[in-house]
């Protein structure tokens, strides 16, 4: 799967969970803000710095969505493996998502 397809699928999962994904410019603020999950007026949002590389945006969404029950949702098998890999490695370890052919597989 291409990184752009993975990102789109993750955004669709967020939408099914009624979580708004916002890509914003976090570099313009003088505060030390990071991408991630937050709650605004009782609603969950995932804030993503628009300057991040696609693979970093994917990491942010995997981390944030991993906090929710995803059992009842269809998740592409490749994307499901990314969730499993993140869960096994811990959230501080970046996922390695390779660009390339449509059938790129995660490393074992």
Secondary structure, DSSP 8 states (H G I E B T S, - for coil): --HHHHHHHHHHHHHHTT-EEEEE-TTSSSS----EEEEETTEEEEEEETTS-HHHHHHHHHHHHTTS--TTS---HHHHHHHHHHHHH-TTS------SSTT-----
